């Protein structure tokens, strides 16, 4: 397992981040076994959120860390201020309420990586920085970041932080995958485009990618004729993505690995620090991700996979 450093967090962060949006109390033993297997391959970072599974995801993780007595080993990424039926919740009160809930559910007194789950462009980025810095100063948060914010908004926030002598965002978590999204998977979500990737390369800001393997697009289960997954059809079905899949298969055959491992390697071979959020729920899937995370791709291979060139 490889690791990156994220400013504000003293712990190294495993480049594979375990997804937990299926962690429920009634399947606790499955989740615990899955986390044990993840730790066995060197993983230590878990992605969750205040809204996941109605709060059960955080509660399952909290129970697990207490039972295993491994809180200081684990790196917890959780997220706050997701909108509700009444609209935006990017405000001081909502952030306080969500953070208080998350700390209690996780049975901890600090969050390693804390992120805004959604953006509200009507709220000044500097105002969000001010709010989060209060919680950093209290010791409840170590590193702050965002999920589904544009690079322009991150830049605005970090320029404000630098001017005011405050802590800025030290990571971002949009979607980044070899398959490019036709439209947001969920309303308000952000996928990394060419401008975003160029900005991250310039800033060297860590990117923690959700749907890093395009929700199974590269597994071989899908083809233009198979249209039983409406969301996958809507978001990832395109001529360009079918060509990317074909190229991933070809390069995988050359390297004796699978197309989905090549897709994972694409995320982890960017010219800036990256982590990949993975949904692996079995030892076989975890081992596949572990092997995929160690594949090296050249700049030429990356460009060819992404259809920027016709030859490797």
C-alpha positions in Angstrom: 0.0 0.0 0.0 1.2 3.5 -0.8 0.4 6.6 1.3 0.2 10.3 0.9 0.5 13.2 3.3 -2.4 15.7 3.7 -1.5 19.0 5.3 -3.1 19.3 8.8 -3.2 15.5 9.4 -0.1 14.0 11.1 -1.0 10.5 9.9 -0.1 9.1 6.5 -3.2 8.5 4.4 -3.5 5.2 2.5 -4.0 5.9 -1.3 -6.9 3.4 -1.3 -9.8 4.8 0.8 -12.5 2.4 2.0 -16.0 3.4 1.0 -18.6 2.9 3.7 -22.0 3.8 2.2 -23.2 0.3 2.7 -22.3 0.1 6.5 -25.5 -0.7 8.4 -26.0 -2.1 11.9 -27.8 -5.2 10.6 -24.8 -6.1 8.5 -22.1 -5.1 11.0 -20.2 -8.3 10.9 -19.8 -7.9 7.1 -18.5 -4.4 7.5 -16.1 -5.3 10.3 -14.7 -8.2 8.3 -14.3 -6.0 5.3 -12.4 -3.4 7.3 -10.2 -6.1 8.8 -9.3 -7.2 5.3 -8.7 -3.6 4.2 -6.3 -3.1 7.2 -4.6 -6.4 6.3 -3.5 -5.0 2.9 -2.2 -1.8 4.6 -5.3 0.4 4.3 -6.1 2.9 7.0 -8.4 5.6 5.5 -12.2 5.4 5.5 -14.6 7.6 3.6 -17.9 8.3 5.3 -20.4 11.2 5.7 -23.0 12.6 8.1 -25.8 11.5 5.7 -24.5 8.0 4.8 -27.0 5.2 5.7 -28.9 7.7 7.9 -25.9 8.0 10.2 -25.4 4.3 10.5 -22.2 4.3 8.5 -20.4 6.6 11.1 -21.9 4.6 13.9 -20.6 1.3 12.5 -17.2 2.7 12.0 -17.2 4.1 15.6 -18.2 0.7 17.0 -15.5 -1.0 14.9 -12.7 1.3 16.1 -13.8 0.9 19.7 -13.9 -2.9 19.5 -10.6 -3.1 17.7 -9.0 -0.2 19.7 -7.4 1.2 16.6 -8.7 4.8 16.4 -5.1 6.2 16.3 -4.3 4.0 13.3 -7.4 5.0 11.3 -7.8 8.1 9.2 -11.4 9.1 9.0 -12.8 11.3 6.2 -16.3 12.5 7.0 -18.4 15.2 5.4 -21.0 17.7 6.6 -23.5 20.3 5.4 -25.2 18.2 2.7 -28.4 19.9 1.6 -31.8 18.6 2.8 -35.4 19.0 1.6 -35.3 22.6 2.8 -32.3 23.5 0.7 -28.6 24.5 1.4 -27.1 23.8 4.8 -23.7 25.4 4.2 -23.9 27.5 7.3 -22.4 27.7 10.8 -25.3 26.0 12.7 -25.6 23.1 10.3 -21.8 22.5 10.3 -21.8 22.6 14.1 -24.7 20.2 14.4 -23.3 17.7 11.8 -19.8 17.8 13.4 -21.3 17.2 16.9 -23.3 14.2 15.6 -20.3 12.8 13.7 -18.0 12.9 16.7 -20.6 11.1 18.8 -21.3 8.5 16.2 -17.7 7.8 15.6 -16.9 7.7 19.3 -14.0 10.0 18.9 -13.0 13.6 19.9 -11.5 14.6 16.5 -11.9 14.1 12.8 -8.8 13.5 10.7 -10.2 14.9 7.4 -13.3 17.0 7.5 -15.0 18.1 4.3 -18.0 20.1 3.1 -20.2 17.6 1.3 -21.7 20.1 -1.1 -21.2 23.7 -2.1 -23.5 26.7 -1.9 -21.9 29.4 -4.2 -24.1 32.1 -2.6 -22.0 31.7 0.6 -18.7 33.5 0.5 -15.9 30.9 0.6 -14.1 33.0 3.2 -17.1 32.6 5.5 -16.8 28.8 5.3 -13.0 29.0 6.1 -13.8 31.1 9.2 -16.4 28.6 10.5 -14.1 25.6 10.0 -11.1 27.3 11.6 -13.0 27.7 14.8 -13.3 23.9 14.9 -9.7 23.4 14.0 -8.7 25.7 16.9 -10.9 23.6 19.3 -9.1 20.5 18.2 -12.2 18.8 16.8 -10.9 18.9 13.2 -7.4 18.3 11.9 -7.4 18.9 8.1 -10.2 20.6 6.2 -11.3 20.1 2.6 -14.3 19.9 0.3 -16.2 17.5 -1.8 -17.9 18.6 -5.0 -16.5 22.2 -5.0 -15.1 23.7 -8.2 -11.4 24.5 -8.3 -12.3 28.2 -8.6 -14.2 28.1 -5.3 -11.3 26.2 -3.6 -8.9 28.8 -4.8 -11.1 31.6 -3.5 -11.2 30.0 -0.1 -7.5 29.4 0.1 -6.6 32.9 -1.0 -8.9 34.2 1.8 -7.2 31.8 4.3 -3.7 32.9 3.2 -4.7 36.6 3.5 -6.2 36.2 6.9 -3.5 33.8 8.4 -6.0 31.0 8.6 -5.9 27.3 7.7 -7.2 26.6 4.1 -8.4 23.6 2.4 -5.8 20.9 2.0 -7.7 18.4 -0.1 -10.6 18.1 -2.5 -12.8 15.2 -3.2 -14.6 15.3 -6.6 -15.2 12.5 -9.0 -12.1 11.6 -11.1 -12.1 8.5 -13.3 -10.9 7.3 -16.6 -14.5 7.2 -17.8 -15.8 10.8 -18.1 -19.2 11.7 -16.7 -21.8 13.0 -19.2 -23.6 14.7 -16.4 -23.5 14.7 -12.6 -24.3 11.4 -10.9 -26.2 13.3 -8.3 -27.3 17.0 -8.4 -24.6 19.3 -7.3 -21.8 16.8 -7.8 -18.5 17.8 -9.5 -16.3 15.7 -11.8 -12.7 16.7 -12.4 -12.3 18.0 -16.0 -9.1 19.1 -17.8 -9.0 22.5 -16.1 -9.5 20.9 -12.7 -6.7 18.4 -13.3 -4.4 21.1 -14.6 -5.1 23.2 -11.5 -4.4 20.3 -9.1 -1.2 19.6 -10.9 -0.1 23.3 -10.5 -1.2 23.5 -6.8 -0.3 19.9 -5.9 -3.4 19.8 -3.8 -4.4 16.2 -3.0 -7.5 14.9 -4.8 -9.5 12.1 -3.2 -11.6 10.6 -6.0 -15.1 9.1 -5.4 -16.4 6.7 -8.1 -12.8 6.3 -9.0 -13.6 3.2 -11.0 -16.7 4.7 -12.6 -19.1 2.5 -10.5 -18.0 -0.7 -12.2 -18.0 0.6 -15.8 -14.6 -1.2 -16.4 -15.6 -4.5 -14.9 -16.7 -6.1 -18.2 -20.3 -6.4 -17.1 -21.4 -3.5 -19.3 -21.6 -2.9 -23.1 -23.6 -0.5 -25.3 -26.3 -3.1 -25.5 -26.6 -3.7 -21.8 -28.8 -0.9 -20.5 -30.3 -2.2 -17.3 -28.5 0.3 -15.1 -30.1 3.6 -15.9 -27.7 5.7 -13.8 -24.7 4.2 -15.4 -26.2 4.6 -18.9 -27.0 8.2 -18.1 -23.6 9.1 -16.7 -21.0 7.0 -18.4 -22.4 5.6 -21.6 -20.7 7.4 -24.5 -18.7 6.5 -27.6 -15.6 8.1 -26.0 -15.9 6.0 -22.8 -16.4 2.8 -24.8 -13.1 3.6 -26.5 -11.5 4.3 -23.2 -12.7 0.9 -22.0 -11.3 -0.8 -25.1 -7.9 0.8 -24.5 -7.9 -0.1 -20.9 -8.5 -3.8 -21.9 -5.7 -3.6 -24.5 -3.2 -2.0 -22.0 -4.3 -4.4 -19.3 -3.6 -7.4 -21.6 -0.1 -6.1 -22.2 0.5 -5.7 -18.5 -1.3 -8.9 -17.5 -3.9 -7.0 -15.4 -7.6 -6.3 -15.8 -9.2 -3.2 -17.4 -10.6 -2.1 -14.0 -7.1 -2.3 -12.5 -5.9 0.0 -15.3 -8.8 2.4 -14.6 -7.7 2.5 -10.9 -4.1 3.0 -11.9 -5.2 6.0 -14.1 -6.5 7.8 -11.0 -3.4 7.0 -8.9 -0.9 8.0 -11.6 -2.0 11.6 -11.9 0.8 14.2 -11.7 -0.3 15.3 -8.2 -1.2 13.4 -5.0 -4.4 11.3 -5.3 -6.4 8.7 -3.4 -9.1 6.5 -4.8 -12.3 5.8 -2.9 -13.1 2.2 -3.5 -16.3 0.2 -2.9 -14.7 -3.2 -2.7 -16.9 -5.5 -0.5 -14.9 -8.8 -0.8 -11.4 -10.0 -0.2 -11.0 -10.7 -4.0 -12.1 -7.1 -4.9 -9.8 -5.7 -2.2 -6.8 -7.7 -3.5 -7.6 -6.5 -7.0 -7.6 -2.9 -5.9 -4.4 -3.4 -3.9 -2.7 -4.8 -7.0 -4.1 -2.1 -9.2 -2.9 0.6 -6.9 0.7 -0.4 -7.5 0.6 -0.3 -11.3 2.8 2.4 -12.8 1.6 4.1 -16.0 3.8 6.4 -18.2 2.7 9.8 -19.2 2.3 8.5 -22.8 0.1 5.6 -21.6 -2.1 8.0 -19.5 -2.6 10.3 -22.5 -3.4 7.3 -24.8 -6.0 5.9 -22.3 -7.6 9.3 -22.1 -7.8 9.6 -26.0 -5.4 12.5 -26.2 -3.1 10.5 -28.6 -3.7 7.7 -31.1 -0.5 5.7 -30.2 1.3 4.9 -26.9 
